[in-house]
Each structure stands twice: as C-alpha cells, then as structure tokens.
Amino acid sequence: LEHRLMADIDAAPDEAALEAVRVAALGKKGAVSDRLKTLGKMTPDERKLAGPLLNQLKERLSVAIAARKEILEHAALEARLSQETVDVTLPVTQRPVGKIHPVSHVFAEIEAIFAEMGFTVRTGPDIEDDFHNFTALNFPQGHPAREMHDTFFLEANETGEQKVLRTHTSPVQVRTMMTETPPIRIIAPGRTFRCDSDQTHTPMFHQVEGLVIDKETHLGHLKGTLEAFVRAFFEIDDVATRFRPHFFPFTEPSAEMDVAYERQGGKITFGKGDKWMEILGCGMVHPNVLRNCGIDPDIYQGFAFGMGVDRLAMLKYGIPDLREFFAGDTDWLNHYGFAP
Ligand code: PHE
C-alpha cells in the first residue's frame, strides 16, 4: 500500500491531482483511514503492533505530500513567470500633469535675478507680532500710518497680545537686522495679507522684500538695483518706469515705482501705454529702524524695497484680474500656468 501511494504522490502532475491522492489516502474514507478502522477488531497484542505502524505510515505520507506540494507550487510559479512578460513597446496611458502657478513661477524668476546680484533669501512667519510688523518699523503706536494697512488682527492671547497677519514682508527686514551683522544683502519672498479686494487687490497676496545695509549705500544704488531688476524681469531694455515720491514710516526718502502698461480688451501688456501700475515701494532705511534693530546709523545706511509679486505676474504674463489668481480654477491654471 505504501509503495503504491508514494508512487501516486510522486506522479501527481499538479496540485489538484495531489489533493485527490491525499483524499484517497488520508481522507475520511481513504485507504489509510480504512486500515485504521480495522484496529478495533484486533486483539490488544495485534493492535499494539499495528497501531504505531499505521500512524507512522500516515506521518510519512503527510510529509511526502507536503514535499510534493512545495515542488508543484514552485513549478507553477516558474511557469507563470516565464509566460508573463511586459511589452515595453505598448503605448503608455497619458496622465494629466499639473502646471506651475504664475506666482510660483515669478517667485523663482525674481529669486534668480537677485541671486545673480549677490542677494540671499530669508523668510519670516506669516503671523507676526506688532513689534516686527509695525513698531520696529517706526510706526508709532496709534499713528495713522498703521491704518494705511487694512490689517487682519488675530484674537488677543492670554497676555492680551494681539498678533497680526503680516501686512507686508518688511518684518523680515527687522528679523534679519536683529540677528545678522552688516553687510546685509537679502530678499524675503512670502505671503502678505490686507483686508482689500478688487481687480488689482486680493486679501492675500505676495511680496518680495529687499534689504541692503552697508557702509556707503545711497539712493543711486537703490535706483540702479531696481532698474536693473525691471530690465531683467521684463526682458527688455526700454520698460517705461517712474519713481514717485511717497511716504513709508520705515524709509526716508521713500518712493513708489510704477511700470507703464495698457489694457486692450481682456488683455494687458507692459512696458508702454497710458496707465501706470504700482509694482513696489522703496526707500532709504530710516535711521530709527536701524537703531530699533541694533545697527548704528552713523556707520551704516541702506535701502529697502517691497515688490508686489502678483502684479508683476499680471503685467509680464498679461493676466487681467488678480482675483483669479487665487480662485483655484484649474482651467485658468492650465491656461496661465507653466509647464513643470
Ligand atoms: N512694505 C511696503 C508695503 O508693503 C513696501 C516697502 C518695502 C517700502 C520696503 C519701502 C521699503 O507697502
């Protein structure tokens, strides 16, 4: 019997056949089970002899079945692997690829231009305290200049302090001057917030701050730097710009820089035209600000600027309405966005 069953196990061509052999041998009605049933009719002495022999047979068969099973499984896997191949010549299914938002694109362009001029990047928090956003920048308490910025205030904390969503990137000037020693030549890109909304204003917008502090810095450096920037950014030499005198508490003298543009229907073009778009504020850093930040104004001077990134993007890429920048419309992004 053992001989025959062992031969059947070895000959089983696949797992189903092996299972049939197993049932025929060890199943409830199988050959070995039949033999076990005969034990009851034996004398105790016969049983003592036959019982262990049958159990050992059962054990040997089980081991043999398991071994054969492993061989068959392995063979089945090998067979499947040899059949399954990848046809690398099949056409791929195109997955949609996203676009880079114009603001992200323009941030990268601005950073590259200033990097070439030797500026490095600094950042600061979106949620600022009154000191960095206003006081250190020479906005006196209760001064009307604070109301120039339609500030978003946070609820007061336990100590009664009211944080703000920074209204400009200028607090990064303060953070940099307080922690670094001149010469300083940095830009600070980031998000800014003011309670305002129309074609050229959104409650959240973007600025790149610039700050240069050194021993002999003057207005000529400021103008030269910004004009070089505008030429590099718009990629033409004759962009019509103008500096208008302005007031900022943290610079003296102060100015705003405008770029000429025109609107034709739904499109805007930059460089020339009958309209001016303000793109940045700038000026020589006020001595009070230097003092507030631990820098001696008798030794160091400098200039600063803060440019509106979204407006630069509008002008350069002819995008008519600023509010659409942040509407989350994928059709808009597919149209105005940049390939990654
Ligand atoms: N912080 C100013 C604004 O947001 C811009 C500015 C920056 C002006 C630096 C002067 C110097 O309006």
Residues whose N, C-alpha, C, O or C-beta is under 5 A from the ligand:
A	BS01	LIG	T167 H168 S170 F248 T251 G281 C282 G283 A304 F305 G306
